[in-house]
Amino acid sequence: MPVGQVELLERGPLLVLRWRLGKQRQQALFWPDTLPRAQRRELRLAVKAHGVSRRPPGMAP
């Protein structure tokens, strides 16, 4: 099942990853001591790459 509406929130040292799976909203909480700095950056970049636009992709002419 495709995952939709992915967002990453930074709450001080904590990261909250939220997504929608079907009709259910889910989330994961990452504490600073469980996610190394390099993986925090990788997670931020991955969310940005998939969340560039909330609009559906346009069609080519």
PQR file of N, CA, C, O and H, with PARSE charges and radii, in Angstrom:
ATOM      1  N   MET A   1       0.850  -1.169   0.000 -0.4000 1.5000
ATOM      2  CA  MET A   1       0.000   0.000   0.000 -0.0000 2.0000
ATOM      3  C   MET A   1       0.903   1.242   0.000  0.5500 1.7000
ATOM      4  O   MET A   1       1.841   1.316   0.794 -0.5500 1.4000
ATOM      5  N   PRO A   2       0.636   2.210  -0.871 -0.5600 1.5000
ATOM      6  CA  PRO A   2       1.484   3.409  -0.915  0.2800 2.0000
ATOM      7  C   PRO A   2       1.310   4.285   0.322  0.5500 1.7000
ATOM      8  O   PRO A   2       0.224   4.386   0.894 -0.5500 1.4000
ATOM      9  N   VAL A   3       2.403   4.906   0.709 -0.4000 1.5000
ATOM     10  CA  VAL A   3       2.419   5.822   1.849 -0.0000 2.0000
ATOM     11  C   VAL A   3       2.225   7.230   1.321  0.5500 1.7000
ATOM     12  O   VAL A   3       2.823   7.602   0.311 -0.5500 1.4000
ATOM     13  H   VAL A   3       3.285   4.824   0.244  0.4000 1.0000
ATOM     14  N   GLY A   4       1.401   8.014   1.990 -0.4000 1.5000
ATOM     15  CA  GLY A   4       1.139   9.381   1.541 -0.0000 2.0000
ATOM     16  C   GLY A   4       1.321  10.380   2.656  0.5500 1.7000
ATOM     17  O   GLY A   4       1.413  10.014   3.828 -0.5500 1.4000
ATOM     18  H   GLY A   4       0.915   7.712   2.810  0.4000 1.0000
ATOM     19  N   GLN A   5       1.374  11.633   2.291 -0.4000 1.5000
ATOM     20  CA  GLN A   5       1.475  12.765   3.216 -0.0000 2.0000
ATOM     21  C   GLN A   5       2.590  12.576   4.235  0.5500 1.7000
ATOM     22  O   GLN A   5       2.344  12.596   5.442 -0.5500 1.4000
ATOM     23  H   GLN A   5       1.300  11.931   1.339  0.4000 1.0000
ATOM     24  N   VAL A   6       3.792  12.396   3.759 -0.4000 1.5000
ATOM     25  CA  VAL A   6       4.948  12.228   4.636 -0.0000 2.0000
ATOM     26  C   VAL A   6       5.422  13.601   5.089  0.5500 1.7000
ATOM     27  O   VAL A   6       5.583  14.507   4.270 -0.5500 1.4000
ATOM     28  H   VAL A   6       3.991  12.380   2.779  0.4000 1.0000
ATOM     29  N   GLU A   7       5.644  13.758   6.378 -0.4000 1.5000
ATOM     30  CA  GLU A   7       6.187  15.012   6.902 -0.0000 2.0000
ATOM     31  C   GLU A   7       7.160  14.713   8.032  0.5500 1.7000
ATOM     32  O   GLU A   7       7.001  13.742   8.772 -0.5500 1.4000
ATOM     33  H   GLU A   7       5.513  13.023   7.043  0.4000 1.0000
ATOM     34  N   LEU A   8       8.161  15.559   8.149 -0.4000 1.5000
ATOM     35  CA  LEU A   8       9.163  15.424   9.192 -0.0000 2.0000
ATOM     36  C   LEU A   8       9.149  16.689  10.036  0.5500 1.7000
ATOM     37  O   LEU A   8       9.339  17.790   9.519 -0.5500 1.4000
ATOM     38  H   LEU A   8       8.290  16.348   7.548  0.4000 1.0000
ATOM     39  N   LEU A   9       8.923  16.531  11.329 -0.4000 1.5000
ATOM     40  CA  LEU A   9       8.886  17.665  12.249 -0.0000 2.0000
ATOM     41  C   LEU A   9      10.081  17.583  13.184  0.5500 1.7000
ATOM     42  O   LEU A   9      10.396  16.516  13.712 -0.5500 1.4000
ATOM     43  H   LEU A   9       8.769  15.637  11.749  0.4000 1.0000
ATOM     44  N   GLU A  10      10.736  18.706  13.384 -0.4000 1.5000
ATOM     45  CA  GLU A  10      11.844  18.768  14.340 -0.0000 2.0000
ATOM     46  C   GLU A  10      11.348  19.475  15.585  0.5500 1.7000
ATOM     47  O   GLU A  10      10.928  20.631  15.539 -0.5500 1.4000
ATOM     48  H   GLU A  10      10.480  19.572  12.955  0.4000 1.0000
ATOM     49  N   ARG A  11      11.405  18.773  16.680 -0.4000 1.5000
ATOM     50  CA  ARG A  11      10.985  19.315  17.970 -0.0000 2.0000
ATOM     51  C   ARG A  11      12.197  19.339  18.883  0.5500 1.7000
ATOM     52  O   ARG A  11      12.389  18.449  19.711 -0.5500 1.4000
ATOM     53  H   ARG A  11      11.746  17.833  16.718  0.4000 1.0000
ATOM     54  N   GLY A  12      13.015  20.378  18.718 -0.4000 1.5000
ATOM     55  CA  GLY A  12      14.270  20.432  19.466 -0.0000 2.0000
ATOM     56  C   GLY A  12      15.157  19.301  18.997  0.5500 1.7000
ATOM     57  O   GLY A  12      15.402  19.176  17.797 -0.5500 1.4000
ATOM     58  H   GLY A  12      12.859  21.101  18.045  0.4000 1.0000
ATOM     59  N   PRO A  13      15.646  18.472  19.905 -0.5600 1.5000
ATOM     60  CA  PRO A  13      16.504  17.359  19.501  0.2800 2.0000
ATOM     61  C   PRO A  13      15.728  16.151  18.967  0.5500 1.7000
ATOM     62  O   PRO A  13      16.336  15.198  18.479 -0.5500 1.4000
ATOM     63  N   LEU A  14      14.404  16.180  19.052 -0.4000 1.5000
ATOM     64  CA  LEU A  14      13.586  15.052  18.612 -0.0000 2.0000
ATOM     65  C   LEU A  14      13.139  15.226  17.165  0.5500 1.7000
ATOM     66  O   LEU A  14      12.924  16.346  16.702 -0.5500 1.4000
ATOM     67  H   LEU A  14      13.910  16.955  19.448  0.4000 1.0000
ATOM     68  N   LEU A  15      13.002  14.109  16.457 -0.4000 1.5000
ATOM     69  CA  LEU A  15      12.427  14.105  15.119 -0.0000 2.0000
ATOM     70  C   LEU A  15      11.146  13.288  15.154  0.5500 1.7000
ATOM     71  O   LEU A  15      11.111  12.196  15.723 -0.5500 1.4000
ATOM     72  H   LEU A  15      13.177  13.199  16.833  0.4000 1.0000
ATOM     73  N   VAL A  16      10.096  13.819  14.545 -0.4000 1.5000
ATOM     74  CA  VAL A  16       8.833  13.107  14.442 -0.0000 2.0000
ATOM     75  C   VAL A  16       8.544  12.914  12.963  0.5500 1.7000
ATOM     76  O   VAL A  16       8.398  13.888  12.225 -0.5500 1.4000
ATOM     77  H   VAL A  16      10.125  14.706  14.083  0.4000 1.0000
ATOM     78  N   LEU A  17       8.460  11.664  12.526 -0.4000 1.5000
ATOM     79  CA  LEU A  17       8.144  11.334  11.150 -0.0000 2.0000
ATOM     80  C   LEU A  17       6.694  10.881  11.125  0.5500 1.7000
ATOM     81  O   LEU A  17       6.325   9.921  11.800 -0.5500 1.4000
ATOM     82  H   LEU A  17       8.578  10.872  13.126  0.4000 1.0000
ATOM     83  N   ARG A  18       5.864  11.582  10.336 -0.4000 1.5000
ATOM     84  CA  ARG A  18       4.440  11.252  10.246 -0.0000 2.0000
ATOM     85  C   ARG A  18       4.100  10.890   8.808  0.5500 1.7000
ATOM     86  O   ARG A  18       4.673  11.442   7.869 -0.5500 1.4000
ATOM     87  H   ARG A  18       6.164  12.362   9.788  0.4000 1.0000
ATOM     88  N   TRP A  19       3.171   9.965   8.643 -0.4000 1.5000
ATOM     89  CA  TRP A  19       2.732   9.571   7.313 -0.0000 2.0000
ATOM     90  C   TRP A  19       1.326   9.006   7.395  0.5500 1.7000
ATOM     91  O   TRP A  19       0.828   8.679   8.472 -0.5500 1.4000
ATOM     92  H   TRP A  19       2.705   9.516   9.406  0.4000 1.0000
ATOM     93  N   ARG A  20       0.698   8.900   6.229 -0.4000 1.5000
ATOM     94  CA  ARG A  20      -0.639   8.325   6.142 -0.0000 2.0000
ATOM     95  C   ARG A  20      -0.545   7.036   5.347  0.5500 1.7000
ATOM     96  O   ARG A  20       0.004   7.013   4.245 -0.5500 1.4000
ATOM     97  H   ARG A  20       1.103   9.166   5.354  0.4000 1.0000
ATOM     98  N   LEU A  21      -1.081   5.968   5.910 -0.4000 1.5000
ATOM     99  CA  LEU A  21      -1.104   4.658   5.280 -0.0000 2.0000
ATOM    100  C   LEU A  21      -2.571   4.277   5.124  0.5500 1.7000
ATOM    101  O   LEU A  21      -3.212   3.833   6.077 -0.5500 1.4000
ATOM    102  H   LEU A  21      -1.527   5.987   6.805  0.4000 1.0000
ATOM    103  N   GLY A  22      -3.095   4.453   3.916 -0.4000 1.5000
ATOM    104  CA  GLY A  22      -4.528   4.279   3.707 -0.0000 2.0000
ATOM    105  C   GLY A  22      -5.262   5.399   4.418  0.5500 1.7000
ATOM    106  O   GLY A  22      -5.021   6.574   4.140 -0.5500 1.4000
ATOM    107  H   GLY A  22      -2.574   4.813   3.142  0.4000 1.0000
ATOM    108  N   LYS A  23      -6.153   5.050   5.330 -0.4000 1.5000
ATOM    109  CA  LYS A  23      -6.895   6.071   6.089 -0.0000 2.0000
ATOM    110  C   LYS A  23      -6.308   6.301   7.472  0.5500 1.7000
ATOM    111  O   LYS A  23      -6.804   7.145   8.220 -0.5500 1.4000
ATOM    112  H   LYS A  23      -6.349   4.096   5.555  0.4000 1.0000
ATOM    113  N   GLN A  24      -5.258   5.564   7.825 -0.4000 1.5000
ATOM    114  CA  GLN A  24      -4.659   5.667   9.153 -0.0000 2.0000
ATOM    115  C   GLN A  24      -3.435   6.568   9.129  0.5500 1.7000
ATOM    116  O   GLN A  24      -2.611   6.499   8.217 -0.5500 1.4000
ATOM    117  H   GLN A  24      -4.856   4.879   7.218  0.4000 1.0000
ATOM    118  N   ARG A  25      -3.329   7.419  10.151 -0.4000 1.5000
ATOM    119  CA  ARG A  25      -2.123   8.230  10.339 -0.0000 2.0000
ATOM    120  C   ARG A  25      -1.198   7.493  11.291  0.5500 1.7000
ATOM    121  O   ARG A  25      -1.627   6.963  12.316 -0.5500 1.4000
ATOM    122  H   ARG A  25      -3.999   7.475  10.892  0.4000 1.0000
ATOM    123  N   GLN A  26       0.074   7.470  10.936 -0.4000 1.5000
ATOM    124  CA  GLN A  26       1.052   6.808  11.786 -0.0000 2.0000
ATOM    125  C   GLN A  26       2.226   7.748  11.994  0.5500 1.7000
ATOM    126  O   GLN A  26       2.398   8.711  11.247 -0.5500 1.4000
ATOM    127  H   GLN A  26       0.423   7.900  10.104  0.4000 1.0000
ATOM    128  N   GLN A  27       3.027   7.468  13.002 -0.4000 1.5000
ATOM    129  CA  GLN A  27       4.198   8.295  13.268 -0.0000 2.0000
ATOM    130  C   GLN A  27       5.281   7.496  13.961  0.5500 1.7000
ATOM    131  O   GLN A  27       5.024   6.472  14.596 -0.5500 1.4000
ATOM    132  H   GLN A  27       2.887   6.685  13.608  0.4000 1.0000
ATOM    133  N   ALA A  28       6.502   7.993  13.822 -0.4000 1.5000
ATOM    134  CA  ALA A  28       7.655   7.415  14.506 -0.0000 2.0000
ATOM    135  C   ALA A  28       8.403   8.560  15.166  0.5500 1.7000
ATOM    136  O   ALA A  28       8.563   9.628  14.575 -0.5500 1.4000
ATOM    137  H   ALA A  28       6.710   8.825  13.307  0.4000 1.0000
ATOM    138  N   LEU A  29       8.855   8.341  16.375 -0.4000 1.5000
ATOM    139  CA  LEU A  29       9.582   9.341  17.145 -0.0000 2.0000
ATOM    140  C   LEU A  29      11.030   8.887  17.290  0.5500 1.7000
ATOM    141  O   LEU A  29      11.300   7.776  17.746 -0.5500 1.4000
ATOM    142  H   LEU A  29       8.725   7.473  16.855  0.4000 1.0000
ATOM    143  N   PHE A  30      11.953   9.753  16.898 -0.4000 1.5000
ATOM    144  CA  PHE A  30      13.381   9.438  16.988 -0.0000 2.0000
ATOM    145  C   PHE A  30      14.025  10.320  18.039  0.5500 1.7000
ATOM    146  O   PHE A  30      14.016  11.545  17.919 -0.5500 1.4000
ATOM    147  H   PHE A  30      11.734  10.656  16.527  0.4000 1.0000
ATOM    148  N   TRP A  31      14.582   9.705  19.066 -0.4000 1.5000
ATOM    149  CA  TRP A  31      15.315  10.407  20.102 -0.0000 2.0000
ATOM    150  C   TRP A  31      16.736  10.660  19.607  0.5500 1.7000
ATOM    151  O   TRP A  31      17.224   9.913  18.759 -0.5500 1.4000
ATOM    152  H   TRP A  31      14.589   8.710  19.163  0.4000 1.0000
ATOM    153  N   PRO A  32      17.410  11.685  20.107 -0.5600 1.5000
ATOM    154  CA  PRO A  32      18.763  12.007  19.623  0.2800 2.0000
ATOM    155  C   PRO A  32      19.772  10.872  19.807  0.5500 1.7000
ATOM    156  O   PRO A  32      20.694  10.732  19.003 -0.5500 1.4000
ATOM    157  N   ASP A  33      19.612  10.074  20.840 -0.4000 1.5000
ATOM    158  CA  ASP A  33      20.596   9.020  21.081 -0.0000 2.0000
ATOM    159  C   ASP A  33      20.327   7.742  20.280  0.5500 1.7000
ATOM    160  O   ASP A  33      21.133   6.814  20.327 -0.5500 1.4000
ATOM    161  H   ASP A  33      18.864  10.187  21.493  0.4000 1.0000
ATOM    162  N   THR A  34      19.207   7.676  19.544 -0.4000 1.5000
ATOM    163  CA  THR A  34      18.902   6.481  18.758 -0.0000 2.0000
ATOM    164  C   THR A  34      19.123   6.677  17.264  0.5500 1.7000
ATOM    165  O   THR A  34      19.152   5.703  16.512 -0.5500 1.4000
ATOM    166  H   THR A  34      18.552   8.431  19.505  0.4000 1.0000
ATOM    167  N   LEU A  35      19.278   7.916  16.826 -0.4000 1.5000
ATOM    168  CA  LEU A  35      19.466   8.197  15.410 -0.0000 2.0000
ATOM    169  C   LEU A  35      20.703   9.082  15.244  0.5500 1.7000
ATOM    170  O   LEU A  35      20.672  10.257  15.610 -0.5500 1.4000
ATOM    171  H   LEU A  35      19.254   8.708  17.437  0.4000 1.0000
ATOM    172  N   PRO A  36      21.787   8.536  14.699 -0.5600 1.5000
ATOM    173  CA  PRO A  36      23.003   9.319  14.515  0.2800 2.0000
ATOM    174  C   PRO A  36      22.785  10.520  13.586  0.5500 1.7000
ATOM    175  O   PRO A  36      21.862  10.536  12.772 -0.5500 1.4000
ATOM    176  N   ARG A  37      23.649  11.512  13.729 -0.4000 1.5000
ATOM    177  CA  ARG A  37      23.533  12.755  12.972 -0.0000 2.0000
ATOM    178  C   ARG A  37      23.444  12.507  11.464  0.5500 1.7000
ATOM    179  O   ARG A  37      22.640  13.148  10.787 -0.5500 1.4000
ATOM    180  H   ARG A  37      24.399  11.498  14.390  0.4000 1.0000
ATOM    181  N   ALA A  38      24.245  11.602  10.931 -0.4000 1.5000
ATOM    182  CA  ALA A  38      24.235  11.321   9.489 -0.0000 2.0000
ATOM    183  C   ALA A  38      22.882  10.748   9.053  0.5500 1.7000
ATOM    184  O   ALA A  38      22.385  11.089   7.979 -0.5500 1.4000
ATOM    185  H   ALA A  38      24.898  11.081  11.481  0.4000 1.0000
ATOM    186  N   GLN A  39      22.289   9.891   9.868 -0.4000 1.5000
ATOM    187  CA  GLN A  39      20.987   9.322   9.522 -0.0000 2.0000
ATOM    188  C   GLN A  39      19.872  10.344   9.670  0.5500 1.7000
ATOM    189  O   GLN A  39      18.888  10.291   8.932 -0.5500 1.4000
ATOM    190  H   GLN A  39      22.692   9.614  10.740  0.4000 1.0000
ATOM    191  N   ARG A  40      20.005  11.281  10.618 -0.4000 1.5000
ATOM    192  CA  ARG A  40      19.021  12.377  10.743 -0.0000 2.0000
ATOM    193  C   ARG A  40      19.025  13.207   9.474  0.5500 1.7000
ATOM    194  O   ARG A  40      17.966  13.563   8.957 -0.5500 1.4000
ATOM    195  H   ARG A  40      20.804  11.324  11.218  0.4000 1.0000
ATOM    196  N   ARG A  41      20.224  13.521   8.965 -0.4000 1.5000
ATOM    197  CA  ARG A  41      20.343  14.303   7.736 -0.0000 2.0000
ATOM    198  C   ARG A  41      19.775  13.521   6.551  0.5500 1.7000
ATOM    199  O   ARG A  41      19.064  14.081   5.717 -0.5500 1.4000
ATOM    200  H   ARG A  41      21.084  13.232   9.385  0.4000 1.0000
ATOM    201  N   GLU A  42      20.086  12.239   6.479 -0.4000 1.5000
ATOM    202  CA  GLU A  42      19.583  11.398   5.391 -0.0000 2.0000
ATOM    203  C   GLU A  42      18.048  11.338   5.420  0.5500 1.7000
ATOM    204  O   GLU A  42      17.409  11.374   4.369 -0.5500 1.4000
ATOM    205  H   GLU A  42      20.664  11.783   7.157  0.4000 1.0000
ATOM    206  N   LEU A  43      17.469  11.249   6.595 -0.4000 1.5000
ATOM    207  CA  LEU A  43      16.023  11.222   6.736 -0.0000 2.0000
ATOM    208  C   LEU A  43      15.410  12.543   6.274  0.5500 1.7000
ATOM    209  O   LEU A  43      14.406  12.546   5.561 -0.5500 1.4000
ATOM    210  H   LEU A  43      17.989  11.220   7.449  0.4000 1.0000
ATOM    211  N   ARG A  44      16.012  13.667   6.677 -0.4000 1.5000
ATOM    212  CA  ARG A  44      15.519  14.976   6.235 -0.0000 2.0000
ATOM    213  C   ARG A  44      15.548  15.099   4.716  0.5500 1.7000
ATOM    214  O   ARG A  44      14.581  15.561   4.111 -0.5500 1.4000
ATOM    215  H   ARG A  44      16.827  13.665   7.256  0.4000 1.0000
ATOM    216  N   LEU A  45      16.653  14.686   4.098 -0.4000 1.5000
ATOM    217  CA  LEU A  45      16.781  14.779   2.646 -0.0000 2.0000
ATOM    218  C   LEU A  45      15.786  13.864   1.929  0.5500 1.7000
ATOM    219  O   LEU A  45      15.226  14.246   0.901 -0.5500 1.4000
ATOM    220  H   LEU A  45      17.439  14.310   4.589  0.4000 1.0000
ATOM    221  N   ALA A  46      15.566  12.677   2.455 -0.4000 1.5000
ATOM    222  CA  ALA A  46      14.621  11.748   1.833 -0.0000 2.0000
ATOM    223  C   ALA A  46      13.197  12.293   1.878  0.5500 1.7000
ATOM    224  O   ALA A  46      12.453  12.170   0.905 -0.5500 1.4000
ATOM    225  H   ALA A  46      16.021  12.367   3.290  0.4000 1.0000
ATOM    226  N   VAL A  47      12.816  12.898   3.010 -0.4000 1.5000
ATOM    227  CA  VAL A  47      11.469  13.459   3.126 -0.0000 2.0000
ATOM    228  C   VAL A  47      11.317  14.638   2.174  0.5500 1.7000
ATOM    229  O   VAL A  47      10.271  14.780   1.542 -0.5500 1.4000
ATOM    230  H   VAL A  47      13.421  12.998   3.800  0.4000 1.0000
ATOM    231  N   LYS A  48      12.332  15.483   2.056 -0.4000 1.5000
ATOM    232  CA  LYS A  48      12.270  16.615   1.120 -0.0000 2.0000
ATOM    233  C   LYS A  48      12.147  16.135  -0.319  0.5500 1.7000
ATOM    234  O   LYS A  48      11.405  16.725  -1.104 -0.5500 1.4000
ATOM    235  H   LYS A  48      13.182  15.367   2.570  0.4000 1.0000
ATOM    236  N   ALA A  49      12.851  15.088  -0.670 -0.4000 1.5000
ATOM    237  CA  ALA A  49      12.821  14.571  -2.045 -0.0000 2.0000
ATOM    238  C   ALA A  49      11.431  14.062  -2.414  0.5500 1.7000
ATOM    239  O   ALA A  49      11.016  14.179  -3.567 -0.5500 1.4000
ATOM    240  H   ALA A  49      13.453  14.608  -0.031  0.4000 1.0000
ATOM    241  N   HIS A  50      10.709  13.499  -1.449 -0.4000 1.5000
ATOM    242  CA  HIS A  50       9.380  12.967  -1.730 -0.0000 2.0000
ATOM    243  C   HIS A  50       8.276  13.974  -1.452  0.5500 1.7000
ATOM    244  O   HIS A  50       7.136  13.756  -1.862 -0.5500 1.4000
ATOM    245  H   HIS A  50      11.047  13.403  -0.513  0.4000 1.0000
ATOM    246  N   GLY A  51       8.577  15.050  -0.780 -0.4000 1.5000
ATOM    247  CA  GLY A  51       7.549  16.022  -0.408 -0.0000 2.0000
ATOM    248  C   GLY A  51       7.743  17.372  -1.068  0.5500 1.7000
ATOM    249  O   GLY A  51       7.431  18.399  -0.466 -0.5500 1.4000
ATOM    250  H   GLY A  51       9.503  15.227  -0.447  0.4000 1.0000
ATOM    251  N   VAL A  52       8.254  17.394  -2.299 -0.4000 1.5000
ATOM    252  CA  VAL A  52       8.512  18.655  -2.973 -0.0000 2.0000
ATOM    253  C   VAL A  52       7.214  19.396  -3.233  0.5500 1.7000
ATOM    254  O   VAL A  52       7.147  20.611  -3.043 -0.5500 1.4000
ATOM    255  H   VAL A  52       8.507  16.560  -2.788  0.4000 1.0000
ATOM    256  N   SER A  53       6.187  18.686  -3.663 -0.4000 1.5000
ATOM    257  CA  SER A  53       4.911  19.316  -3.959 -0.0000 2.0000
ATOM    258  C   SER A  53       3.785  18.418  -3.486  0.5500 1.7000
ATOM    259  O   SER A  53       3.846  17.198  -3.634 -0.5500 1.4000
ATOM    260  H   SER A  53       6.241  17.699  -3.817  0.4000 1.0000
ATOM    261  N   ARG A  54       2.765  19.023  -2.923 -0.4000 1.5000
ATOM    262  CA  ARG A  54       1.596  18.236  -2.503 -0.0000 2.0000
ATOM    263  C   ARG A  54       0.613  18.076  -3.650  0.5500 1.7000
ATOM    264  O   ARG A  54      -0.308  17.263  -3.567 -0.5500 1.4000
ATOM    265  H   ARG A  54       2.715  20.015  -2.804  0.4000 1.0000
ATOM    266  N   ARG A  55       0.797  18.850  -4.731 -0.4000 1.5000
ATOM    267  CA  ARG A  55      -0.087  18.734  -5.880 -0.0000 2.0000
ATOM    268  C   ARG A  55       0.271  17.500  -6.703  0.5500 1.7000
ATOM    269  O   ARG A  55       1.435  17.102  -6.745 -0.5500 1.4000
ATOM    270  H   ARG A  55       1.545  19.511  -4.798  0.4000 1.0000
ATOM    271  N   PRO A  56      -0.719  16.891  -7.360 -0.5600 1.5000
ATOM    272  CA  PRO A  56      -0.399  15.750  -8.222  0.2800 2.0000
ATOM    273  C   PRO A  56       0.463  16.189  -9.386  0.5500 1.7000
ATOM    274  O   PRO A  56       0.360  17.338  -9.815 -0.5500 1.4000
ATOM    275  N   PRO A  57       1.305  15.323  -9.912 -0.5600 1.5000
ATOM    276  CA  PRO A  57       2.160  15.704 -11.021  0.2800 2.0000
ATOM    277  C   PRO A  57       1.340  16.096 -12.239  0.5500 1.7000
ATOM    278  O   PRO A  57       0.299  15.501 -12.520 -0.5500 1.4000
ATOM    279  N   GLY A  58       1.819  17.101 -12.957 -0.4000 1.5000
ATOM    280  CA  GLY A  58       1.124  17.565 -14.157 -0.0000 2.0000
ATOM    281  C   GLY A  58       1.380  16.636 -15.326  0.5500 1.7000
ATOM    282  O   GLY A  58       2.286  15.804 -15.292 -0.5500 1.4000
ATOM    283  H   GLY A  58       2.664  17.584 -12.729  0.4000 1.0000
ATOM    284  N   MET A  59       0.590  16.787 -16.335 -0.4000 1.5000
ATOM    285  CA  MET A  59       0.732  15.947 -17.519 -0.0000 2.0000
ATOM    286  C   MET A  59       1.545  16.697 -18.563  0.5500 1.7000
ATOM    287  O   MET A  59       1.447  17.918 -18.685 -0.5500 1.4000
ATOM    288  H   MET A  59      -0.146  17.463 -16.363  0.4000 1.0000
ATOM    289  N   ALA A  60       2.336  15.962 -19.303 -0.4000 1.5000
ATOM    290  CA  ALA A  60       3.128  16.559 -20.379 -0.0000 2.0000
ATOM    291  C   ALA A  60       2.190  16.950 -21.523  0.5500 1.7000
ATOM    292  O   ALA A  60       1.187  16.275 -21.757 -0.5500 1.4000
ATOM    293  H   ALA A  60       2.415  14.970 -19.204  0.4000 1.0000
ATOM    294  N   PRO A  61       2.510  18.047 -22.246 -0.5600 1.5000
ATOM    295  CA  PRO A  61       1.642  18.455 -23.364  0.2800 2.0000
ATOM    296  C   PRO A  61       1.699  17.493 -24.524  0.5500 1.7000
ATOM    297  O   PRO A  61       1.025  17.702 -25.533 -0.5500 1.4000
TER
END
